[in-house]
Amino acid sequence: MIRIALVGDIGSGKTFISKLFKFPVFNADEFVSKIYSKNRNVYFLLKKRLPNFFYRFPIKKKELINAIISNERNIKKISKIVHPEVNKELKKFLKINYKKKVVILDIPLYLENKLNEKKDIIIFIQSSRRETLKRLKKRKNFNKLILSKLKKLQLPLRIKKKKSHYVIKNNFKINFARKSVKDILNKVL
């Protein structure tokens, strides 16, 4: 199984590009949302660690935002509880898809959490800051302060790009993106 991991800035289009590969995708953001809405154990752990922010299950995005805005250290407390659950889901995904030729890993903190393995193919998704910010502003619950705090968790983009095997310059045009994905798959396969 070839593991292809997509890395890049928040809002650079990793999820958009991941779907174009037409192979199974592990989308960490989707699993995090499921964890917040379905995992009572995570709720109780967060309630215990940050009792002033989490009031009832399921966990609301507004509660997370308030916890992060209140104190920058809260983001690390939340991550220490949530990331092990995401890692469990990743292991399940890899086990289920072990016979597939390729799997796509759409994990925002892939390099930061040292999830990469030596044989992984890493693709850096590059997009203009202006276009990225324009797209992020369209997201529900967009918060510039939260965005800046989340960016502090990430490696600098130049380091992510340097650690990558390929770069896709994402201009958010479907035909260009498809061609870039096809070109990389032809090289990898």
N, C-alpha and C positions, 0 to 999 in steps of 0.2 A: 504494500500500500504506500502510495506517495502522499505525503502530507504537505499541502500547500497552505501557508499561513499568510494572511493579508495584514499588513501593518500600515500605519499612516496617522494623520492628524484626526482629531474628532471632527466628524462631518465630511471627511474627504471622499466618501463614497465606497467604503469597504464592503458594506452590505449590498449595495447596488452591483458592484463588480463580482462579489461572491456568487450571486445567482446566475451570472452569465457563464460560469464554468460548467454548469449542468452536471455536477457531481454532488454527493451529499455534503451539506454545509452544517458546521457547528457554529451557531450564532450565539455567542456568550451573552449579548444584551437580551436576547429573547429568554434565555434561561434565568437571567437575573430577574426579569419581570415576573416569570413564573414563580421564582423563589419568594418574591415579595407578596405575591397574591395567594400562594398555596402552601407554603412551608411554615407551619405554626411554630416549629422549633426555632427557626431563624427569628421569627417575631419575638418569641420569649427571650432569646439571647440578646436581641437588640434592646428590648424593654428593660432587661436587667442592666445592661451596660450604659444605656442612655434613657433613663426613665422619664426625663422631662420632655421627650420628643415623640415617643411612640405610645399611642393610647389604646388602639384596638386593632384587631386583625380584620382584614388584610392590611398590610402596610401601605400607606398612601405616599405618593411621590412628594406631596407637600411636606409631609413629616420628615422625609429624607432631606429635602432641600433646607428646611429649617435647622435640622441638626448640623448640616454641613456649613451653613452660613454662620451659625452660632459660634462654632469653634472648628478651626481647620483640622485639629487632631481627630475630630469625630469621623472624618472620612476614612482614616486608617482603622479606627475601631469597627466601623461598618465593614470595611474590606476584610478584616481578619475573620469576621463571622461569615460573610457571603462567599468569599473566594474558595474556601474548602468545598462548599456545596457545588460551585461551578466546576471545580476540578473533578468531583465525583461524576457529574453529568458528562464531562468531557471523556472520562474513562469509559463510561457506559456507551457513549457515541462511538468511540474508537473500537470497542469490543463488538458492537452490533455491525459496524461497517468494515471489519478487518479484511473481508474478501474483496472489497471494492478496489478498483485500480487507483483511484484518487479520492481524497477527502479534502475539503476546504475548511480552514480554521479561521473564523472571523471573531477574533478575541482581542478587544481593545488593548489590554495590558499583557499581550503575549510575550514580548521580550522582557518587560519589566518584572513579570512573575516567573521568569526563567522556565517557560513551558516548552521552549524550542529544543528539538533534538538535532543531533549533528546532521542527519540526512534531510531534514526539512527544507523545503524550498520556500524562501521568504520573498514576498512581493510587496514592494513599497507602493502605496497608492498616493500619488502626488496630485494635488489640486490647488488652484489659486486660493489665497486667503480670502479674497473678496467674495468669490463664488461660494466657498465653504461657509463663511459667515452669513451670507444671504440665505443659504439653505438651512442653517441652524436656526436662524430667526423664525423660520416657518414652523419649527417644531413646537408642539404643545409643551408648556412649562419651560420654555427657553429662559435661561437666566445667565447673564453675562458673568456675574460673580461666580456662580457654580462652575461655569465653563473654565474660568481662569484657575479655579482650585483643582479641577479635574486635570487640567493640562500640567499642573505641577507634579502630578503622580507619574506622568509619562516621561520617557526619555526624550531628549531633544530630537527633533525630526531629522537633523543631519546625521545623527548616530543611527537611527532606525534605517535611514536610506543607505548608509554605509554597510550595515549588516545584511542588507537585502541582496538577493541574487538578481532580481529584475525590478524594473520600475514601470508602472503604468501611469502615464500622465492623463489623469481623469479630467476631461473637459465636460463631463456629464452629457455627452452625445452618444447615444446608444450604438450607432454603427462603428464609431471610432473605438469604443470600449470593447465591443464584440471582436473587432479585428485584433486588438491588443491581447485579449484573452486567448484567442485562437493561435496567435503567433507564439505565445508562451507555452501553451499546451503542446504545440508541434515540437518545440525544443525539448520539453520535459518528457514527453512520451516517446 
